[in-house]
Amino acid sequence: MTSTLKPRLIDDLNALHASYVSAINTAVADDDMATVHELAAGYDREATQMVAEREGKTHLLPLKRRAA
């Protein structure tokens, strides 16, 4: 009997984070700060989307920033 368990959210977030850390470290080593900032923003978007999808909260996207 084969189990079809869905991966845990934390495991998927950890994998996503690790992939971005690697890419960001490469960009830092190349002194490419524009790419670092793009990657950091990309991670925020992807992680937020992933959580929203898993929690059934995609209707709250895109997130709105509060005025300072």
Backbone as CSV, one residue per row, in Angstrom:
resi,resn,N_x,N_y,N_z,CA_x,CA_y,CA_z,C_x,C_y,C_z
1,MET,0.845,-1.176,0.000,0.000,0.000,0.000,0.891,1.240,0.000
2,THR,0.624,2.157,-0.916,1.429,3.364,-1.048,0.715,4.534,-0.396
3,SER,1.454,5.289,0.400,0.898,6.466,1.058,1.008,7.659,0.115
4,THR,-0.038,8.470,0.057,-0.022,9.669,-0.785,-0.136,10.916,0.085
5,LEU,0.667,10.941,1.152,0.634,12.086,2.044,1.197,13.313,1.354
6,LYS,0.514,14.416,1.548,0.968,15.686,1.001,2.126,16.183,1.865
7,PRO,3.173,16.731,1.247,4.291,17.250,2.051,3.792,18.329,3.019
8,ARG,4.458,18.405,4.157,4.079,19.417,5.136,4.470,20.800,4.622
9,LEU,3.670,21.783,4.975,3.933,23.156,4.577,5.324,23.582,5.013
10,ILE,5.705,23.279,6.232,7.017,23.700,6.737,8.143,23.089,5.911
11,ASP,7.976,21.855,5.470,9.001,21.221,4.645,9.121,21.914,3.292
12,ASP,7.988,22.256,2.702,8.013,22.951,1.423,8.578,24.364,1.575
13,LEU,8.241,25.041,2.659,8.800,26.379,2.914,10.311,26.297,3.135
14,ASN,10.753,25.294,3.847,12.195,25.125,4.067,12.931,24.885,2.749
15,ALA,12.350,24.086,1.868,12.968,23.824,0.563,12.999,25.100,-0.279
16,LEU,11.911,25.846,-0.260,11.859,27.115,-0.988,12.922,28.068,-0.458
17,HIS,13.002,28.163,0.856,13.980,29.048,1.495,15.400,28.658,1.101
18,ALA,15.694,27.375,1.150,17.044,26.897,0.819,17.411,27.255,-0.623
19,SER,16.459,27.137,-1.530,16.758,27.468,-2.922,17.034,28.957,-3.088
20,TYR,16.302,29.780,-2.371,16.540,31.222,-2.453,17.844,31.607,-1.761
21,VAL,18.168,30.978,-0.653,19.436,31.264,0.026,20.602,30.994,-0.908
22,SER,20.548,29.886,-1.604,21.615,29.545,-2.539,21.731,30.594,-3.646
23,ALA,20.606,30.980,-4.222,20.618,31.968,-5.306,21.087,33.331,-4.805
24,ILE,20.638,33.719,-3.619,21.046,35.004,-3.058,22.538,35.000,-2.739
25,ASN,23.034,33.907,-2.179,24.465,33.830,-1.888,25.304,33.954,-3.159
26,THR,24.830,33.355,-4.243,25.533,33.478,-5.519,25.526,34.928,-5.995
27,ALA,24.387,35.586,-5.887,24.290,36.986,-6.308,25.178,37.882,-5.445
28,VAL,25.237,37.615,-4.149,26.112,38.393,-3.264,27.570,38.183,-3.663
29,ALA,27.942,36.956,-3.929,29.320,36.659,-4.335,29.676,37.368,-5.640
30,ASP,28.674,37.564,-6.501,28.880,38.271,-7.768,28.716,39.782,-7.613
31,ASP,28.488,40.237,-6.379,28.265,41.661,-6.082,27.108,42.222,-6.912
32,ASP,26.055,41.431,-7.053,24.875,41.801,-7.839,23.712,42.075,-6.888
33,MET,23.749,43.251,-6.288,22.757,43.574,-5.261,21.354,43.760,-5.837
34,ALA,21.234,44.155,-7.086,19.905,44.273,-7.696,19.225,42.906,-7.727
35,THR,19.996,41.881,-8.092,19.442,40.528,-8.102,19.128,40.052,-6.693
36,VAL,19.956,40.402,-5.737,19.684,40.048,-4.334,18.323,40.586,-3.918
37,HIS,18.063,41.849,-4.229,16.778,42.467,-3.845,15.606,41.832,-4.597
38,GLU,15.813,41.522,-5.871,14.762,40.854,-6.640,14.459,39.471,-6.072
39,LEU,15.500,38.742,-5.729,15.312,37.406,-5.162,14.613,37.466,-3.806
40,ALA,14.999,38.414,-2.974,14.363,38.544,-1.657,12.870,38.831,-1.816
41,ALA,12.527,39.717,-2.732,11.110,40.024,-2.983,10.399,38.802,-3.564
42,GLY,11.087,38.071,-4.442,10.505,36.861,-5.014,10.212,35.812,-3.963
43,TYR,11.131,35.665,-3.024,10.905,34.707,-1.935,9.673,35.100,-1.127
44,ASP,9.562,36.387,-0.795,8.390,36.846,-0.039,7.099,36.518,-0.781
45,ARG,7.067,36.791,-2.083,5.862,36.522,-2.868,5.549,35.029,-2.912
46,GLU,6.561,34.221,-3.207,6.329,32.774,-3.334,5.929,32.132,-2.009
47,ALA,6.594,32.521,-0.938,6.261,31.944,0.370,4.853,32.357,0.788
48,THR,4.510,33.614,0.571,3.166,34.086,0.915,2.113,33.357,0.100
49,GLN,2.364,33.191,-1.187,1.427,32.472,-2.060,1.268,31.022,-1.596
50,MET,2.380,30.379,-1.271,2.343,28.993,-0.830,1.502,28.835,0.436
51,VAL,1.727,29.701,1.398,0.968,29.630,2.651,-0.510,29.896,2.386
52,ALA,-0.802,30.924,1.598,-2.194,31.261,1.302,-2.916,30.100,0.620
53,GLU,-2.255,29.453,-0.328,-2.878,28.318,-1.009,-3.137,27.172,-0.056
54,ARG,-2.175,26.852,0.782,-2.334,25.733,1.723,-3.399,26.009,2.777
55,GLU,-3.538,27.274,3.150,-4.482,27.632,4.210,-5.838,28.071,3.657
56,GLY,-5.997,28.022,2.335,-7.265,28.418,1.725,-7.561,29.907,1.895
57,LYS,-6.531,30.724,1.829,-6.690,32.164,2.048,-6.284,32.988,0.833
58,THR,-6.326,32.403,-0.362,-5.886,33.143,-1.546,-6.771,34.345,-1.832
59,HIS,-7.974,34.366,-1.280,-8.852,35.525,-1.472,-8.284,36.782,-0.799
60,LEU,-7.323,36.612,0.090,-6.711,37.757,0.767,-5.535,38.338,-0.026
61,LEU,-5.185,37.690,-1.139,-4.053,38.138,-1.937,-4.513,39.077,-3.041
62,PRO,-3.708,40.011,-3.455,-2.387,40.302,-2.926,-2.500,41.023,-1.588
63,LEU,-1.489,40.812,-0.753,-1.465,41.479,0.541,-1.282,42.967,0.322
64,LYS,-1.965,43.752,1.131,-1.829,45.206,1.061,-0.956,45.669,2.220
65,ARG,0.006,46.506,1.915,0.861,47.068,2.973,0.125,48.203,3.652
66,ARG,0.239,48.263,4.964,-0.362,49.354,5.717,0.505,50.605,5.584
67,ALA,-0.152,51.733,5.551,0.584,52.997,5.479,1.329,53.239,6.789
68,ALA,2.519,53.758,6.681,3.334,53.997,7.884,2.922,55.272,8.584
